[in-house]
Amino acid sequence: MTGPATRRRLLAASLALPALLALPALPARAQAPKRVVATFTVLADMAQNVAGEAVLVESLTRPGAEIHDYEPTPLDVVRARAADLVLWNGMGLERWFERFFSRAGNTRQAVLTEGITPIGIGEGPYANQPNPHAWMSPTLALVYVENIRKALSELDPANATTFAANAERYSGQIRAVDARMRESLARLPADRRVLASCEGAFSYLTRDYGLREAYLWPINSEDEGSPRQIRAMIDTVRRSRVPAVFCESTVNDRPMRQVAREAGARYGGALFVDSLTPDDGPAPTYLKLLEANAEVILRGLLGTQAPR
């Protein structure tokens, strides 16, 4: 037999049960977004455009960093191990990466130059090895975008449709920049179509736009701006009557400024290759990098930019 207190508790429970059943089900705990790490800022920007808000993307290197001989920190190892995916360029660009990645555990990885036929480096200790700067060609950047889409879709199949739509939109933007660059660089007369830079990082760009390439050193390394390299470039600039010379933003431009002085050319300014700039700089995104470079090249070679 139950007492009055027990009967009251049972009655209250029976009255509350319909109200509890009418409450909406609690949502399942939201799944944390996947984390992707890219080896440098250009790749991170490309990946973010494909990922949109579905994936968190970050760069191991900061804006303005030189990528070839980057020295990974212990924190970089931690970040890579914590990531769900690491994106890297390959073709020997990140010479530090294989050693670094061996310490990053079993993190998934993707090489973004997969499927690209490389241009070989013409001289120096890396002769005949792939020139790694394939992203400097907007046409080949489309291969990067597709490789990013595939890697993200395999990582996060639930958002594959989003990645495909973002990749299509971003590829259209790259094609539009490419068309504008072709139109603007076509204005260069035949005798001013030599792109002289510090590093041989523009092989893919010069091939795309019908320019000739000259450089102080073939790839950033410990041998940069030697007397022999400077003398050879001075001779090239004089012989070809190159009106302006350039240097990459992440290396010392002093050797190229010496070339300009001694060869009677202008120093045309900095070009962006291995790194984006901070948001307030001229190349905070990959698309802006391409546009900024085309503008500097055009102004320098047409003589509409005063030497600095």
Order of alpha helices (4+ residues) and beta strands (2+ residues): alpha-beta-alpha-beta-alpha-beta-alpha-beta-alpha-alpha-beta-alpha-beta-alpha-beta-alpha-beta-alpha
